[in-house]
Amino acid sequence: MLVIGGGFGGLQAAKHLATASVDLTIVDRRNFHLFQPLTYQVATGALSPGEVAYPLRAIFRRHSNVRVQMAEVTEVDRQRRRTVRASQNSAPPGHKAPRRLAADPNGDVIWVALYTADRLARVDTKTNEVKEYPLPTPYSSPYATAVDKNGIVWINTMNHDVLTKFDPKTERFTEYTLPTRGTEIRHVQIDNSTNPPTVWAPYNRTNKVVRIQFRTTDNQQTRATR
Ligand SMILES: Cc1cc2nc3c(=O)[nH]c(=O)nc-3n(C[C@H](O)[C@H](O)[C@H](O)COP(=O)(O)OP(=O)(O)OC[C@H]3O[C@@H](n4cnc5c(N)ncnc54)[C@H](O)[C@@H]3O)c2cc1C
């Protein structure tokens, strides 16, 4: 079943359908539900945008039968009641849709974002061995990868407002939540001239650029003694 729009109407419909034994897809051009009655509180500074915009994926995270797809619906075939055209890229079921890749400057490894499989792939260029790691959040749609000078892999997730770090040594992911909703990030870049490296990413939808600058151990000690 398909619900178009995750606003007041769509959300209520989807919440009821989610408990039935159906496979449900919610398509919205934004990846969040906007609680419009409280938007004036954001305009006046009483609330932050994150308090009135809830990620749709988070709302349905406990429902494995619900999938959230960020896309603009452009055509509905009312007669056949089944053909819907959407502007977002998609792939046939089971396809992984590899997107952007990055080479590790220190090794023989390439990292690939598997867009529709929500996985990160590690390709050993010497042995051709491929290993896949599922990202922590389903349907987050990893789009690009970048590897910093320490071999840490950075992934932007187009359908999820986080930047994700993968440490190949521990094989663990860490998600860094961004302060803006509906970012739809397509690129991620590393500035290796700083220590630790700085991560940059442009928001596709909201005319902003995000910078993640980590504190050094010295910074942290200075703050702790202040
Ligand atoms: C500032 C403000 C304050 C309000 N205060 C109140 C209030 O106090 N009480 C009250 O009862 N009502 C209030 N309303 C009205 C209420 O918010 C709307 O009546 C309600 O949101 C309508 O629900 P909906 O599901 O029809 O549309 P929406 O909630 O607007 O949801 C539509 C959803 O569909 C998505 N969408 C639209 N087109 C496409 C497309 N082509 N492809 C993919 N996705 C698409 C949108 O991104 C959106 O998420 C307020 C509205 C505003 C703007």
The ligand as an SDF file (V2000), in Angstrom:
LIG
                    3D

 53 58  0  0  0  0  0  0  0  0999 V2000
    0.8130   27.9080   10.4130 C   0  0  0  0  0  0  0  0  0  0  0  0
   -0.2960   26.9110   10.4720 C   0  0  0  0  0  0  0  0  0  0  0  0
   -0.9710   26.7080   11.6730 C   0  0  0  0  0  0  0  0  0  0  0  0
   -2.0290   25.8050   11.7400 C   0  0  0  0  0  0  0  0  0  0  0  0
   -2.6670   25.5970   12.9420 N   0  0  0  0  0  0  0  0  0  0  0  0
   -3.6560   24.6900   13.0400 C   0  0  0  0  0  0  0  0  0  0  0  0
   -4.3150   24.4390   14.2970 C   0  0  0  0  0  0  0  0  0  0  0  0
   -3.9930   25.0470   15.2910 O   0  0  0  0  0  0  0  0  0  0  0  0
   -5.3000   23.5120   14.3140 N   0  0  0  0  0  0  0  0  0  0  0  0
   -5.6830   22.8280   13.2000 C   0  0  0  0  0  0  0  0  0  0  0  0
   -6.5860   21.9890   13.2970 O   0  0  0  0  0  0  0  0  0  0  0  0
   -5.0650   23.0390   12.0030 N   0  0  0  0  0  0  0  0  0  0  0  0
   -4.0740   23.9630   11.9000 C   0  0  0  0  0  0  0  0  0  0  0  0
   -3.4660   24.1650   10.6860 N   0  0  0  0  0  0  0  0  0  0  0  0
   -3.9230   23.4470    9.5130 C   0  0  0  0  0  0  0  0  0  0  0  0
   -3.3860   22.0340    9.4700 C   0  0  0  0  0  0  0  0  0  0  0  0
   -1.9740   22.0630    9.6460 O   0  0  0  0  0  0  0  0  0  0  0  0
   -3.7500   21.4440    8.1030 C   0  0  0  0  0  0  0  0  0  0  0  0
   -5.1490   21.4490    7.9940 O   0  0  0  0  0  0  0  0  0  0  0  0
   -3.2460   20.0030    7.9930 C   0  0  0  0  0  0  0  0  0  0  0  0
   -1.8490   19.9720    8.1030 O   0  0  0  0  0  0  0  0  0  0  0  0
   -3.6940   19.4270    6.6360 C   0  0  0  0  0  0  0  0  0  0  0  0
   -3.2920   18.0850    6.6030 O   0  0  0  0  0  0  0  0  0  0  0  0
   -2.9150   17.3750    5.2420 P   0  0  0  0  0  0  0  0  0  0  0  0
   -2.4980   15.9840    5.5700 O   0  0  0  0  0  0  0  0  0  0  0  0
   -4.0510   17.5470    4.2880 O   0  0  0  0  0  0  0  0  0  0  0  0
   -1.7200   18.2190    4.6330 O   0  0  0  0  0  0  0  0  0  0  0  0
   -0.2780   18.4940    5.2630 P   0  0  0  0  0  0  0  0  0  0  0  0
   -0.2570   18.3110    6.7440 O   0  0  0  0  0  0  0  0  0  0  0  0
    0.1490   19.8230    4.7020 O   0  0  0  0  0  0  0  0  0  0  0  0
    0.6080   17.3470    4.6320 O   0  0  0  0  0  0  0  0  0  0  0  0
    0.8450   17.2150    3.2540 C   0  0  0  0  0  0  0  0  0  0  0  0
    2.1160   16.3790    3.1120 C   0  0  0  0  0  0  0  0  0  0  0  0
    2.2330   15.9400    1.7730 O   0  0  0  0  0  0  0  0  0  0  0  0
    3.5310   16.2170    1.2840 C   0  0  0  0  0  0  0  0  0  0  0  0
    3.4050   16.4550   -0.1510 N   0  0  0  0  0  0  0  0  0  0  0  0
    2.6560   17.3800   -0.7570 C   0  0  0  0  0  0  0  0  0  0  0  0
    2.7510   17.2590   -2.0860 N   0  0  0  0  0  0  0  0  0  0  0  0
    3.5740   16.2130   -2.3270 C   0  0  0  0  0  0  0  0  0  0  0  0
    4.0590   15.5880   -3.5240 C   0  0  0  0  0  0  0  0  0  0  0  0
    3.7130   15.9880   -4.7430 N   0  0  0  0  0  0  0  0  0  0  0  0
    4.8950   14.5330   -3.4010 N   0  0  0  0  0  0  0  0  0  0  0  0
    5.2700   14.0920   -2.1670 C   0  0  0  0  0  0  0  0  0  0  0  0
    4.8330   14.6420   -1.0230 N   0  0  0  0  0  0  0  0  0  0  0  0
    3.9860   15.7000   -1.1050 C   0  0  0  0  0  0  0  0  0  0  0  0
    4.0030   17.4500    2.0490 C   0  0  0  0  0  0  0  0  0  0  0  0
    5.4170   17.5200    2.1160 O   0  0  0  0  0  0  0  0  0  0  0  0
    3.3660   17.1960    3.4320 C   0  0  0  0  0  0  0  0  0  0  0  0
    4.2140   16.4790    4.2870 O   0  0  0  0  0  0  0  0  0  0  0  0
   -2.4100   25.0880   10.5820 C   0  0  0  0  0  0  0  0  0  0  0  0
   -1.7280   25.2840    9.3710 C   0  0  0  0  0  0  0  0  0  0  0  0
   -0.6670   26.1710    9.3190 C   0  0  0  0  0  0  0  0  0  0  0  0
    0.0880   26.3560    8.0090 C   0  0  0  0  0  0  0  0  0  0  0  0
  1  2  1  0
  2  3  1  0
  2 52  2  0
  3  4  2  0
  4  5  1  0
  4 50  1  0
  5  6  2  0
  6  7  1  0
  6 13  1  0
  7  8  2  0
  7  9  1  0
  9 10  1  0
 10 11  2  0
 10 12  1  0
 12 13  2  0
 13 14  1  0
 14 15  1  0
 14 50  1  0
 15 16  1  0
 16 17  1  0
 16 18  1  0
 18 19  1  0
 18 20  1  0
 20 21  1  0
 20 22  1  0
 22 23  1  0
 23 24  1  0
 24 25  2  0
 24 26  1  0
 24 27  1  0
 27 28  1  0
 28 29  2  0
 28 30  1  0
 28 31  1  0
 31 32  1  0
 32 33  1  0
 33 34  1  0
 33 48  1  0
 34 35  1  0
 35 36  1  0
 35 46  1  0
 36 37  1  0
 36 45  1  0
 37 38  2  0
 38 39  1  0
 39 40  1  0
 39 45  2  0
 40 41  1  0
 40 42  2  0
 42 43  1  0
 43 44  2  0
 44 45  1  0
 46 47  1  0
 46 48  1  0
 48 49  1  0
 50 51  2  0
 51 52  1  0
 52 53  1  0
M  END
$$$$
